[in-house]
Amino acid sequence: MTRNPLDVDVQPAVEAAAREQEVTRLRLDTGRHLNEARRLYARNGYREVPPFNEGRLADQWLEKSLS
């Protein structure tokens, strides 16, 4: 499998910017059918959590602690 360069470059930058703003966790929602995205999030330390919004297309909610 070829890795997308964004896997390497964007995620650390987002986390660094969040830490600079004293954000302690990142949350996102996605769809279970988005397998590549789910693998990317898992590889970057996101864990499944209970729903935290009513996203119309979301059926999976994830969170990563930055502390």
Residue frames relative to the residue before (quaternion, step in Angstrom):
aa qw qx qy qz dx dy dz
M 1.0000 0.0000 0.0000 0.0000 0.00 0.00 0.00
T 0.3404 -0.7273 0.5636 0.1937 3.56 -0.92 0.93
R 0.3343 -0.7440 0.5440 0.1969 3.55 -0.86 0.97
N 0.4465 -0.6618 0.5425 0.2616 3.49 -1.10 0.79
P 0.5144 -0.6524 0.4472 0.3314 3.65 -0.83 0.86
L 0.5862 0.5820 -0.3795 0.4166 3.60 1.09 -0.51
D 0.5385 0.6168 -0.4017 0.4101 3.59 1.16 -0.54
V 0.7332 0.4283 -0.2186 0.4809 3.54 0.97 -0.90
D 0.7772 0.4244 -0.1989 0.4199 3.58 0.79 -0.98
V 0.7324 0.4649 -0.2618 0.4229 3.60 0.75 -0.96
Q 0.6644 0.5440 -0.3297 0.3924 3.58 0.77 -0.97
P 0.6875 0.4548 -0.3169 0.4691 3.67 0.73 -0.83
A 0.6356 0.5295 -0.3367 0.4497 3.60 1.02 -0.70
V 0.6343 0.5164 -0.3263 0.4738 3.59 0.99 -0.80
E 0.6779 0.4883 -0.2945 0.4640 3.58 0.89 -0.92
A 0.6406 0.5188 -0.3285 0.4611 3.61 0.97 -0.79
A 0.6561 0.4998 -0.3114 0.4721 3.59 0.95 -0.86
A 0.6435 0.5170 -0.3238 0.4624 3.58 0.99 -0.80
R 0.6538 0.5089 -0.3159 0.4624 3.59 0.93 -0.84
E 0.6191 0.5485 -0.3372 0.4496 3.59 1.02 -0.78
Q 0.7086 0.4159 -0.2368 0.5184 3.56 1.16 -0.66
E 0.4807 -0.7047 0.3916 0.3450 3.57 1.35 0.25
V 0.2881 0.7270 -0.5465 0.2998 3.55 1.09 0.79
T 0.2508 -0.8069 0.5203 0.1239 3.59 -0.83 0.95
R 0.7970 0.0698 -0.0698 0.5958 3.59 1.23 -0.18
L 0.2569 -0.7263 0.6178 0.1575 3.50 -1.25 0.60
R 0.0815 -0.7883 0.6094 0.0221 3.55 -1.02 0.86
L 0.0552 0.7842 -0.6171 0.0344 3.52 -1.15 0.64
D 0.2330 -0.7317 0.6090 0.1985 3.50 -1.30 0.22
T 0.0344 -0.7850 0.6184 -0.0129 3.52 -1.23 0.56
G 0.4824 -0.6394 0.5043 0.3225 3.53 -1.31 -0.08
R 0.5662 -0.6248 0.4200 0.3354 3.56 -1.02 0.77
H 0.6393 0.5414 -0.3291 0.4356 3.60 1.13 -0.49
L 0.6071 0.5423 -0.3506 0.4630 3.62 1.27 -0.19
N 0.1248 -0.8708 0.4726 0.0527 3.53 0.60 1.23
E 0.6609 0.5020 -0.3236 0.4544 3.60 0.89 -0.83
A 0.6437 0.5095 -0.3202 0.4729 3.58 0.98 -0.82
R 0.6533 0.5170 -0.3193 0.4516 3.58 0.91 -0.86
R 0.6445 0.5055 -0.3203 0.4758 3.59 1.01 -0.77
L 0.6254 0.5372 -0.3303 0.4595 3.58 1.01 -0.81
Y 0.6786 0.4862 -0.2961 0.4641 3.59 0.84 -0.96
A 0.6513 0.5077 -0.3202 0.4643 3.61 0.91 -0.86
R 0.6517 0.5233 -0.3075 0.4548 3.57 0.95 -0.88
N 0.7292 0.4096 -0.2210 0.5017 3.57 1.15 -0.64
G 0.6741 -0.5727 0.2758 0.3762 3.58 1.19 0.47
Y 0.4532 0.6652 -0.4760 0.3542 3.62 1.18 0.27
R 0.1448 -0.7780 0.6088 0.0548 3.54 -1.09 0.84
E 0.5444 -0.6256 0.4501 0.3311 3.55 -1.12 0.72
V 0.0606 -0.7763 0.6274 -0.0046 3.55 -1.08 0.91
P 0.6467 -0.4913 0.3824 0.4407 3.60 -1.23 0.20
P 0.6508 -0.5211 0.3686 0.4112 3.61 -1.16 0.50
F 0.1082 -0.8004 0.5882 0.0421 3.56 -1.03 0.87
N 0.7571 0.1767 -0.1784 0.6031 3.56 1.27 0.27
E 0.4575 -0.6644 0.5113 0.2964 3.54 -1.29 0.00
G 0.0514 0.8340 -0.5447 0.0720 3.56 0.93 0.91
R 0.4960 -0.7059 0.4286 0.2683 3.52 -0.70 1.14
L 0.7782 0.3133 -0.1645 0.5188 3.59 0.98 -0.80
A 0.5490 0.6415 -0.3825 0.3753 3.57 1.27 -0.15
D 0.0618 0.7735 -0.6308 0.0022 3.51 -1.14 0.70
Q 0.7194 0.2667 -0.2465 0.5921 3.54 1.28 0.46
W 0.1262 -0.7920 0.5968 0.0265 3.56 -0.91 1.01
L 0.0888 -0.8228 0.5609 -0.0205 3.55 -0.84 1.02
E 0.0753 -0.7881 0.6107 0.0165 3.52 -1.23 0.54
K 0.0871 -0.7667 0.6337 0.0540 3.55 -1.22 0.65
S 0.3436 -0.7237 0.5645 0.1989 3.55 -0.88 0.98
L 0.2302 -0.7789 0.5709 0.1198 3.55 -0.97 0.89
S 0.5568 0.6307 -0.3891 0.3754 3.59 1.22 0.02
